[in-house]
């Protein structure tokens, strides 16, 4: 079963990027690396974090903002799996934030194929159904979302995961974005992704940087 995400059924429609401001805050360019990790690397790591644990401890279902397992200065933000949501996040100063407002994930555990070619075809077809993506940071709209679209190579979801007790190959295609470390204080990040007649979800992140 294919999954959509916003904010990754269970796919990920991710928010695009607004230009970095003069103060150095905002969305990073799509070709920028974070601690030597590319946007594609981060998309795969985010998906493993988001889908690679069972329901009882899953960060997406619990709407948790968390320090990533790949770097203590990289934090992963959850997504809305449907409907309009809000979440409060306590973020340490100096943290890079990785999120997606829209994307499409396909795994063998969901019956979407077993080869990389089959899983990529599934993710690409699902992603093509999205009709609207929006994002903003502190009221400034994100732009050029198409520049932030990535398709990962096949990677392994550990077992147990959100779909199965066993490990499973997976691929995701989505708009992924990295927010540059923000100044201390309150910030608001907003993401919306929709596939007309199929799925719509938005998430407002109330970020407290300290």
C-alpha positions as CSV (number, residue, x, y, z in Angstrom):
1,X,0.0,0.0,0.0
2,X,1.4,3.3,-1.0
3,X,1.7,6.0,1.7
4,X,1.3,9.8,1.6
5,X,3.0,12.4,3.9
6,X,2.9,16.0,4.6
7,X,4.7,18.1,6.7
8,X,6.0,12.5,4.2
9,X,0.4,9.3,3.0
10,X,2.6,8.0,4.3
11,X,4.4,9.9,1.6
12,X,6.1,13.1,2.0
13,X,5.2,16.3,0.5
14,X,7.8,18.7,1.5
15,X,8.1,22.3,1.8
16,X,10.2,24.2,-0.5
17,X,12.8,26.7,0.2
18,X,12.8,30.3,0.8
19,X,16.0,32.2,0.2
20,X,18.5,32.5,3.0
21,X,18.1,35.9,4.6
22,X,20.8,38.6,5.1
23,X,21.0,37.5,8.7
24,X,21.9,33.9,7.6
25,X,18.5,32.5,8.6
26,X,16.1,30.6,6.3
27,X,16.1,27.7,4.0
28,X,19.4,26.4,2.7
29,X,20.1,26.1,-1.1
30,X,19.3,22.6,-2.4
31,X,22.9,21.9,-3.3
32,X,24.3,22.9,0.1
33,X,25.6,20.1,2.4
34,X,25.0,19.9,6.1
35,X,28.0,18.3,7.9
36,X,29.0,16.7,4.5
37,X,25.5,15.3,4.0
38,X,23.5,16.0,0.8
39,X,19.8,16.7,0.6
40,X,19.3,13.2,-0.8
41,X,21.3,11.7,2.2
42,X,19.1,13.7,4.6
43,X,15.9,12.6,2.8
44,X,16.8,8.9,3.2
45,X,17.9,9.4,6.9
46,X,14.6,11.3,7.6
47,X,12.5,8.5,6.1
48,X,14.3,5.8,8.1
49,X,13.7,7.9,11.3
50,X,10.1,8.6,10.3
51,X,9.1,5.1,9.2
52,X,11.7,2.8,10.7
53,X,10.1,2.2,14.1
54,X,6.8,0.5,15.2
55,X,3.6,2.4,15.9
56,X,4.2,2.3,19.7
57,X,7.3,4.5,19.5
58,X,7.0,6.2,16.1
59,X,7.9,9.9,16.0
60,X,5.5,10.8,13.2
61,X,2.5,9.4,15.0
62,X,3.6,11.1,18.2
63,X,4.4,14.4,16.4
64,X,7.9,14.6,17.9
65,X,10.7,16.9,16.9
66,X,13.9,15.0,17.6
67,X,17.6,15.1,17.4
68,X,18.5,13.0,14.4
69,X,20.3,9.7,14.9
70,X,22.9,10.7,12.3
71,X,24.2,14.0,13.9
72,X,23.5,15.7,17.2
73,X,23.3,19.1,15.4
74,X,20.7,18.0,12.9
75,X,17.1,17.7,14.0
76,X,14.2,16.0,12.2
77,X,10.7,17.5,12.2
78,X,7.5,15.4,11.9
79,X,4.8,15.7,9.3
80,X,1.1,15.8,9.3
81,X,-0.3,12.5,8.0
82,X,-3.6,14.1,7.3
83,X,-5.6,17.2,8.2
84,X,-4.4,20.4,9.8
85,X,-2.0,20.1,12.8
86,X,0.1,22.2,15.1
87,X,3.2,21.2,17.1
88,X,5.4,22.9,19.6
89,X,9.1,22.1,19.2
90,X,12.0,23.0,21.6
91,X,15.1,23.3,19.4
92,X,18.7,23.9,20.6
93,X,20.6,26.8,19.3
94,X,22.8,25.8,16.3
95,X,20.6,23.0,15.1
96,X,19.8,22.4,11.4
97,X,16.2,21.4,10.8
98,X,15.2,18.9,8.2
99,X,11.5,18.5,7.2
100,X,9.3,17.7,4.3
101,X,6.0,19.2,3.4
102,X,5.3,16.7,0.6
103,X,6.6,13.4,-0.7
104,X,5.8,9.8,-1.5
105,X,7.4,6.8,0.1
106,X,7.2,3.2,-1.3
107,X,8.5,0.1,0.4
108,X,8.4,-3.7,-0.3
109,X,6.5,-4.1,3.1
110,X,3.6,-2.1,1.6
111,X,3.5,-4.3,-1.5
112,X,5.0,-1.7,-3.8
113,X,7.7,-3.9,-5.4
114,X,11.0,-5.4,-4.4
115,X,13.5,-4.0,-6.9
116,X,14.9,-0.4,-6.9
117,X,13.3,0.2,-10.3
118,X,9.8,-0.9,-9.1
119,X,10.1,1.2,-5.9
120,X,11.3,4.3,-7.7
121,X,8.5,4.0,-10.3
122,X,6.0,3.8,-7.4
123,X,7.5,6.8,-5.6
124,X,7.6,8.9,-8.8
125,X,4.0,8.0,-9.8
126,X,2.8,8.9,-6.3
127,X,4.7,12.1,-6.1
128,X,3.2,13.2,-9.4
129,X,-0.3,13.2,-7.9
130,X,0.5,16.2,-5.7
131,X,-1.1,19.4,-6.9
132,X,-0.2,22.0,-4.2
133,X,2.7,22.6,-1.9
134,X,3.3,25.6,0.3
135,X,5.7,26.6,3.0
136,X,6.8,29.6,4.9
137,X,9.2,30.6,7.7
138,X,8.2,33.5,9.9
139,X,5.7,34.6,7.3
140,X,8.1,34.5,4.3
141,X,6.9,32.1,1.6
142,X,9.2,29.5,0.3
143,X,10.0,29.6,-3.4
144,X,11.3,27.4,-6.2
145,X,10.1,24.2,-4.6
146,X,11.0,22.2,-7.7
147,X,14.7,22.7,-6.9
148,X,14.3,20.7,-3.7
149,X,12.8,17.6,-5.1
150,X,14.9,14.5,-4.5
151,X,14.5,10.8,-5.2
152,X,16.6,8.5,-3.0
153,X,18.4,5.4,-4.0
154,X,16.9,2.3,-2.4
155,X,17.6,2.1,1.4
156,X,16.6,-0.3,4.1
157,X,14.0,0.4,6.7
158,X,14.9,-1.5,9.9
159,X,12.6,-4.0,11.4
160,X,10.3,-3.6,13.1
161,X,9.0,-0.6,11.3
162,X,5.7,1.2,10.8
163,X,4.6,-1.3,8.1
164,X,6.2,-4.6,9.1
165,X,8.1,-6.6,11.7
166,X,10.8,-7.2,9.2
167,X,13.4,-5.0,7.4
168,X,12.2,-3.7,4.1
169,X,13.7,-1.8,1.1
170,X,12.2,1.6,0.5
171,X,12.5,4.6,-1.8
172,X,11.1,8.1,-1.3
173,X,10.6,11.1,-3.7
174,X,9.8,14.4,-2.1
175,X,10.5,18.0,-1.6
176,X,13.0,18.1,1.3
177,X,14.3,21.3,2.9
178,X,16.9,22.2,5.5
179,X,16.4,25.3,7.7
180,X,19.6,27.0,8.7
181,X,20.2,27.4,12.4
182,X,17.7,30.0,13.7
183,X,18.3,32.8,16.2
184,X,17.2,32.2,19.8
185,X,13.5,32.9,20.4
186,X,10.2,32.1,18.8
187,X,9.8,31.1,15.1
188,X,6.9,29.7,13.0
189,X,7.4,27.3,10.2
190,X,4.4,26.3,8.0
191,X,4.0,23.5,5.5
192,X,1.1,22.4,3.3
193,X,0.8,19.6,0.8
194,X,-2.2,18.3,-1.1
195,X,-3.1,15.8,-3.8
196,X,-6.4,16.9,-5.2
197,X,-9.3,14.6,-4.3
198,X,-6.8,12.3,-2.4
199,X,-5.0,13.9,0.4
200,X,-4.5,17.3,2.1
201,X,-2.5,18.1,5.2
202,X,-0.8,21.0,6.8
203,X,1.5,21.5,9.8
204,X,2.3,24.6,11.7
205,X,5.6,24.3,13.7
206,X,5.9,26.6,16.7
207,X,9.7,26.6,17.2
208,X,11.4,27.8,20.4
209,X,15.1,28.1,19.9
210,X,17.1,28.2,23.1
